Amino acid sequence: MLLVASLLLKALAIPLLARVAWLDFTTQKISNQNVLLLLCMGLGSLQLLSVQAGSWWDMGLSALAGLLLFLALFPFWVLHKVGAGDVKLMAVMPFVIGGSGLAVFSFPLLVFALTTALIVKNPFMLPEGAFRLYAQHLDRKGVVPFGVPISLAAICTIAFLIYENLVQATNSGVLGQFN
């Protein structure tokens, strides 16, 4: 039952991450409210899994990873290379995903970040209408919404982790109790 509740919290984080991505794409803002809600959902999910497993290792690993990410990205915020919302969102991701899922998270994050960088460096790859809109946006703001690749990578990772947990639970007979 704890696994189901934990997976439900992870599943509820997906629409919130989609909202964060959309708002960051359209307004270049990531609200503290959304980041704190993601943190609470992540902590709740991790706590349920920790109680079920009888080990707090994953929660400790998530806390350490979140702190390290915040400390690593903070200087980039000071230098105005990334936004404060991006730093906070990235620091919360280990809690949302879980320490054991960070390796899985890093691959889609790399792919989405490289895709974003490729589009920023080569905007002519976009269709003409999108290029015009994109060029106007860059002229006006001069920013790149890094919350979009973070959110997309988190959504992919959460979907994979939910699938993996459901397959394991089905194979072990845990979900058979609910039928």
C-alpha positions in Angstrom: 0.0 0.0 0.0 2.9 2.4 0.7 4.3 1.7 -2.7 1.0 2.6 -4.3 0.8 5.8 -2.4 4.4 6.7 -3.3 3.8 6.0 -7.0 0.6 8.1 -6.8 2.6 11.1 -5.4 5.1 10.6 -8.2 2.4 10.5 -10.8 0.8 13.7 -9.4 4.1 15.4 -9.9 4.0 14.8 -13.7 1.2 17.4 -14.4 2.9 19.9 -12.1 6.2 19.4 -13.9 4.4 19.9 -17.2 3.0 23.2 -15.8 6.4 24.3 -14.7 7.8 23.6 -18.1 5.1 25.5 -19.9 5.2 28.5 -17.6 9.0 28.6 -17.8 8.8 28.4 -21.6 6.2 31.1 -21.9 7.1 33.5 -19.0 10.7 32.5 -18.1 9.6 32.2 -14.5 9.5 29.2 -12.1 7.5 30.0 -9.1 8.6 29.1 -5.6 5.1 27.8 -5.0 5.5 25.1 -7.7 9.0 24.2 -6.5 7.9 23.9 -2.9 4.9 21.7 -4.0 7.3 19.5 -5.9 9.6 19.3 -2.9 6.7 18.2 -0.7 5.5 15.6 -3.1 9.0 14.3 -3.5 9.6 14.2 0.3 6.3 12.4 0.8 7.0 9.8 -1.8 10.5 9.2 -0.5 9.3 8.9 3.1 6.7 6.3 2.1 9.3 4.3 0.2 11.8 4.6 3.1 9.2 3.3 5.6 8.4 0.4 3.3 12.1 -0.4 2.7 13.1 0.2 6.3 16.0 2.2 5.2 16.5 6.0 4.9 19.4 5.7 2.5 17.5 7.0 -0.5 16.2 10.0 1.4 19.7 10.8 2.6 21.2 10.4 -0.9 18.5 12.7 -2.2 19.2 15.4 0.4 22.9 15.2 -0.3 22.4 15.3 -4.1 20.0 18.3 -3.8 22.5 20.2 -1.6 25.3 19.5 -4.0 23.3 20.5 -7.0 22.2 23.8 -5.3 25.8 24.6 -4.3 27.1 23.7 -7.8 24.6 25.8 -9.6 24.5 28.8 -7.2 27.6 30.4 -8.7 26.1 30.2 -12.2 23.1 32.1 -10.8 25.4 34.7 -9.3 27.0 35.1 -12.7 23.6 35.4 -14.3 24.1 32.3 -16.5 21.0 30.5 -15.1 17.9 31.8 -13.3 17.2 31.3 -9.6 14.1 29.2 -10.5 16.2 26.8 -12.5 18.7 26.4 -9.6 15.9 25.7 -7.2 14.1 23.4 -9.5 17.3 21.4 -10.2 18.0 21.2 -6.4 14.5 19.7 -5.8 14.8 17.1 -8.6 16.6 14.5 -6.4 13.7 14.6 -4.0 11.1 14.2 -6.7 13.0 11.4 -8.5 14.7 9.8 -5.6 18.4 9.3 -5.1 18.4 5.9 -6.8 16.8 7.4 -9.9 19.4 10.2 -10.5 21.5 8.1 -12.9 18.3 7.5 -15.0 17.5 11.2 -14.8 20.9 12.3 -16.0 20.5 10.7 -19.4 17.3 12.4 -20.6 18.5 15.7 -19.0 21.6 15.5 -21.1 19.6 14.8 -24.2 17.1 17.5 -23.6 19.7 20.1 -22.6 21.8 19.3 -25.7 18.8 19.6 -27.9 17.9 23.0 -26.3 21.5 24.1 -26.8 21.5 22.9 -30.4 18.3 24.8 -31.1 19.7 28.0 -29.4 22.9 27.8 -31.4 21.1 26.9 -34.7 17.7 28.5 -34.7 17.5 28.2 -38.5 16.6 24.5 -37.8 13.2 25.7 -36.7 10.3 26.4 -39.1 10.2 30.0 -40.3 7.3 31.1 -38.1 8.8 29.6 -35.0 12.1 31.0 -35.9 10.7 34.5 -36.1 8.9 34.1 -32.8 12.1 32.6 -31.2 14.3 35.4 -32.6 11.9 38.1 -31.2 11.9 36.4 -27.9 15.7 36.2 -27.7 16.0 39.8 -28.7 13.5 40.9 -26.0 14.6 38.7 -23.1 17.9 37.2 -23.9 17.2 34.0 -21.9 16.8 30.3 -22.4 14.2 28.5 -20.3 16.3 25.7 -18.7 13.3 24.6 -16.7 11.9 23.0 -19.8 14.6 20.3 -20.2 14.7 19.8 -16.5 11.0 19.2 -16.3 10.9 17.0 -19.5 13.7 14.8 -18.1 12.0 14.5 -14.8 8.7 13.5 -16.4 10.5 10.8 -18.5 12.3 9.5 -15.5 9.2 9.4 -13.3 7.3 7.6 -16.0 10.1 5.1 -16.3 10.4 4.6 -12.5 6.7 4.1 -12.1 6.7 1.5 -14.9 9.7 -0.2 -13.3 8.1 -0.3 -9.9 4.8 -1.6 -11.3 6.6 -4.4 -13.1 8.5 -5.4 -10.0 5.4 -5.2 -7.9 3.4 -7.3 -10.3 6.2 -9.9 -10.6 6.6 -10.2 -6.9 2.8 -10.5 -6.3 2.5 -7.3 -4.3 -0.2 -5.8 -6.5 -2.0 -9.1 -6.5 -3.2 -8.4 -3.0 -5.5 -5.6 -4.3 -7.5 -7.8 -6.7 
